[in-house]
Amino acid sequence: MDQYLKSFVLQVKAVGSFTESVAFSGFAVNSVDSLGTFLPEPIYLGDSMVAQFSNQLDITSPPYTNFGGPGGTLLALYSDTTYPSPATYSHLRIFPTNPQDTVPEVIDVTMSPNFDLMFQPYTDFVAAKVYNHPDTTHTINLMLTGATYCISPFIEVMINPGTKFIYRSGHLDFGGPGSCMQFMPGTKLIVDTNATLNYAEATRGVLLLRENSSIELRPNSSLNLYGSMVLGEYDRWVSGQVYMTLPPFTTLRFEPGSHIINYSVDQKMRLNVYMKGGILDDSGLSDDEKLNINRIYDNQDLLEDFVSIYPNPSSGSTGFKITAASDEKGEIQIFNLQGQVVFNNSLQLQKGINIVSIAYGNLPTGEYIMRLKGAGLFNGKMIVIN
């Protein structure tokens, strides 16, 4: 890969009275000098291109801009003259279509298939300040949609305040054990609808969550953590927590070999999870690490009728909303009106709301009795198959 970068690099630097920005269009690059001349025209190096950018330039990104194209690579370059360090980050600023717009905008930056985004140490994206409002910034949605997002082997990529990182598809490539995505206060990691994010590997990759960052799992999504999740304040003098909600048909899973490491002041920070019907599988963690997860249950949920059925009548597949008082095993049985068991299915229930979908085959139309049994659970309800 080193040889590849040496052979295929388009170096873009600011010279003279350069005052404009670099604009992205597909995977072509244009730069504009103070006279308005395009320098250079879009350059293609065969089927591959590497564009190297420094913080001497700013990126102008209109809403819904697409970074990518066949064989494209963007290398975010550390360009400070000092040795790379947190004190001298190279920030690549994202502007709206009109950089002089005085209204804060949400800018969607889509990283598309067949495209690699690579960061040198201590480089990151930041939202530009709103014109004439130095205390207000625009907002960025970084949307990974098929691209490869490459993280340095030993330094984190910082997701800056006000930014949402939205995973739809693609690959997070962690270069080494210290490779890390650091979610700063006010940021959010989102796994989009129907997506599954397999984060890190057993020996490579860290998810660093700062105070008041959060995770969002959208419908039918899963976050599977293979590496380490680290909890810790960015500002040691500001306390805060990390929150997320697990709605129905979502899964947060800590795979075998994963870890939660608590670096917070006085060990008080927790991953706080609102249990609203999704699955939280922490079986890959040690008993001590499991204490870093705080499950939150809505008392109203626990007071509800602990079994509800939908749809009812149904035509061969039924959903059950089961509220359990603790983690326990259960069993759903279906009886015909003669008292014969015509279907049964074992369940592993977790405390709080559980959403279970049962397909019970080719049972004849008619009325049946559903019974849920388990430790502390016993309930019978009529179901109708039509």
N, C-alpha and C positions, 0 to 999 in steps of 0.2 A: 504493500500500500504506500510506503514511503516513496518508492520509485515512481509509482503512479502519480503522486502529488507533485513530484519534481518535474514530471514530463508534461502534465496537463494542468497548468495553473494560469488563470487569467488574473493578473495583478491589477487592481484598481486602486489608485491613490489620488488624494487631493493635491492639486498643484496651483500655484499662482493665486488668483482671486476667485477660486472655485467657491461658489456660494449655494449652488443647488444641491439636490439630493440624487441618490441612485434609485431608479425605479425598477421594479421587477415586473416582467411580463412573461408568463410561462417560465422558461429557463434561459431566456435571453437577457442580456444586461446592457443598459444604456447609461452613460454618464453625461452630464450636461455641464459645460463650462460657463463662465460668467457672460460669454457672448451668445449663448444659446445654441452653440454648435454641438451636435451629438458626437461624443468621443468616448469609446469607439462605437461603431455600429454593433448590433448583436453578433457575437462571435461563437461559432460552433467548432469544437474540436472533435471531428468525426462524430461518433455516437455518444461521446462523453464530454462533459464540461465541468470544470471546477472553477467557481467564482470565489475569489478571496477578498474579504472586505475588512476594513479596519474601522475603528471608531472615529477616524477622520471624516467619515462619510455617514450620512443618515439615510435610512431606508424610508422611502415614501411608499406606503402600502394602502391602496384604496380598499374600502370595505369589500370583503369576500375575495380578496386577492388570493391567487393560487401560486404557491411556490412549487415548482416542479416541472416535469417534462421528461421525455425519454432520456435516461442516462444522466440526469442532472445531479450535480453535487454543489452544495453551498458550504463553504468553510468559513466559519466566523473566526476572524483573525484577531489575536491579541496584539495590539500595535503600540502599546506604551513602551517608552524607551527603558523603563525600569524592569527589574526582574518581576515576573508575574506574581501578583499577590492580591489578597482581598482588598487592600487599600487602593489599588489602581485597576479596577475593573474596566474592561472595554465594553461599553454599552452600545448596542446597535438599536437606535431609536426607531420606532414604528410611528409614522405619521398617517393621518387620514388623507383622503384624496386632495382636499384643500388644506394645506398646512396652516393657513391663516383663519381657519374656521374657529370661531370663539365659543362654540358649543361642544361640550364633551361628547365624543363618539365612541361606539363599540366597534372595533376593527377585527373582523374575522380573518385570520391568516391560516389558509389551508395548505397542508403539506401532503402532496398527492403521491400516487404510486410511482415507482421507478425513480425515486428521488432520495438522495441522502443529505441530511442536515448534520454537519459536524461542527463541534465547538472546540476551539483551543482553550486551554485553562484560563479561567477568569474572564470569560466572555459571556454575554447574555443579551436577550432582547428586553427592551423596556419600552413602555408607551411614552410617546412624546408629551410634553407639556401642552396644555391648551393655549392657543395664541393669546397673548396679553393677559394670561391668568397663570402666573408662575407657580401658584399653589395647587393647581388642578391639572390632572393628567387624563389622557384618554384611557380607554380600557381595551385590552387585547384578549381575544379568544384564540389560543394556539391550538389548531385542530389537526391531529395526526390522522390522516386518511389514506393509509397505504404506504407512506414513506418510511424510511429508516431514520430514526432519531438517535444520533451517536453521542455518547457521553464519554468524556475523557477518563482514562484509566485511574486517575488519582485525584481529580478535583471535581467538585459538584457543578452541575448546571443549575443556575438560580432561576426560579420562577418568581418574578417580582410582584410586589403588592398590586392588587387590582387585576391580575391576570388569571384567566381560567385555562387550564391545560385539558383539552377534550380529546379523549382517545376514542377513535372509531375503528380503525384497523391500522396495520403496519407493525413495526418492530422497534422496540427500545433496545438499543445495542449498548450494553454496559461493558466498557473496556477492561475493567479490573475490579478487585475487591473494594476499592475506594470509590468507584464510580457512583455518583449520587445525583438525584434530583432533589433539590432543596426547595420546598414550598414555603415561601415567606409568609408573614402575617397578612391576612386578607386575601390569600390565594385559594384556589380550589382545584383539586384533581377530580375530573369527571370521566366516568366510563359511560359512553353513550348507549342509547337504546340498542339492544340485541348484540352488544359487543362483549368480548371477553378479553381482559387485559391480564396477561401473564407477566407479572412484574419481576424482573431480575432473575438470577439463577442462585443456586444454593451457595456458591462461593463468590458471586459477583453481583454487585448492585445494592444500593441503599435508597430507601425512601425516607427522607428527612422532613418531618412535619414540625413547623414552628407554631408558636402560640397563635390561636385564632385562624389557622388554616383549616381547611375542611375537605371532605371527600363526598362526592355525590355519585350514587349508582342509579342510573335511569332504568326504566322497565326492561326486564329480561336481560340484565347485564350481570357480569361477574368480575370480581377483582381477586386474582389468585397471587398471593405474595410468596415468592420463593427465596428472597434474600432477607434483608433486615429492615425493619421499620424503626426509625429513631425518633423519639419525642424529646424536644428541648426548646427552651426559649431562645429567640434571637437577641432580645433585650433582657438581660438577666434581672432587670429591675421591674419588668412588666410581667405580671402573671397572666396566664391564659390557658385555654384548653383546646383540644381538637374534637370536633363533632362530626357525626355523619348519621344518616338515617338508612335503615334497611327495610324498604317497602316490600310488598309481596313480589315474588319471582325475581329476587336479586340475591346474590351470594357474595359474601366476603370470606375468603378461605386462606388460612395460614398453612402452607404446605409443609410437609416434614422437612426439617432442617432450617426453617425460617425462624426469625427472632424478633422480639420487640425489646429495644434497648431504651431505657429511660435516663436521659441526661438532664432532666429538668431540675430546677432548684428545689431542694428538699423532696425530690421524687414525687411531686404532687400532680404533675401533668398526667392525663389519661387519654386514651382513645375512647371517647364517649359515643356509644352506639344506641340510637333509638330503635328499639326492636318493634318493627311494625309489620312483621310477616315475612321478612327475608330470612336467609340462612346465614348464621355466623358459625363457621367451623374453625375453632382454634386448637384442634387436636394436634397440629404440628408444633405447638409451643410447649415449653416446659411449664410446670405448675406455677413457678414463680413469675414467669413472663405473662401468663394468663391474667395475673393481677393488674397488669397495665391496661386491661380492657374493662371499661365500666358499662355494663348493659343497663339501659334505661327503659323502664316499662311504664306505660300509661296506666294509671290505676283504673281509669274508665274501661280500658281494654280488658283488664283482668276481671272486671265486674260483669262484663257482658255474658250473655248466654254462651257457654264455652264451645258449642258446636252449632255452626250454621251451614246450610247446604244450598248450592246454587249451580246450575239452574235446577229447579225442581217444580214440575216434571223435567226429565231429561231424556236423551235418546242414546244412552250408552256410555256417557262420560259425565262425571259429576265432580264439582269442586267442593272441598270441605274447608271451612275456616275453623280451626281448632285452637282454643286458648288453653294453654297448659300452665299449671301453677309452678311447675319445676321441670327440669330436664328429665325425661322419662321415656320408657318404651310404651307403645300402645298398639292396639290392633283394631282394625275396622272389619266388622263382619256384617254380611247382608243375609237376611233370612227371608224365605218366602212365607206366605201366610199359613203354611202347614208347619212352620217351625224348623224347616230344614236349612242348614247353612249352604248357600249357593255361591258365596264369594267371601274370601277373607284376605287381608293384606296387613302385614306388620309395618309399624311406623317407629321412627326415632324422633320424638318430639323434643323441642327446646322450650324453655320457659317463655311465656308470652304467646304471641300470635304465630300460628303455623298455617300455611296455605298448602293444601294437598289436593292433587288432581288424581282421580281414580277412573280408569277405563275398565269396566266390568264385563267386557265381552258381549256375548250374544244372549244375554238373558231375555226371556220372553217379556213382552209388554205386560204391565200390571203393577200391583202395589207390593212393596217390600218393606221390611223393617231393617233399618241400619242401626247397628249398635257399635259404639266405641267403648273399648274397655282398656284399662291400664291402671298403673299405680295411682290411686286417687281419682280415677276417671271412670265414669259409667254413665252412658246416656243412650237412649233409644229414640229414633225418629223415623217417621214414615217417609219413604221416597217413592216416586212414581216414574216408571219407565214407559215411554210412549213410542 
